[in-house]
Amino acid sequence: MLAAPASADNHIVDRDAFLDALNRAGIAYADNNPDLTAQLGERVCPMLVEPGKNFAQVATTVADNGINPGLAAFFTGIAIQMYCPQMMGSIGNGTFLNMLRDQNVPGMPGLNGLLGG
């Protein structure tokens, strides 16, 4: 048997690892549903690159989808850290779209063309 080749661009997050990170942070599942909560976490990174979106707007969307509003920013941060960690350093200074031109972000095909890269 041959092992599958490793890829530096492939960032796969196990659903259970994400939910475990939320549990460790004391964040309850949206509507007590782990599947919906994991799906919401997976949607955070694509939401961040939507035109006109920023971290605060994404955290508000997270809260609107059943996460405690006081913990929505933490949820959003955990999702970013787990699903698109390459964005972490550039979220605060607003340069994450510039940084993404050279990145292959899972779940966001065609991003380079969209950003003019």
Beta strands, then each sheet from edge to edge (+ up, - down):
end
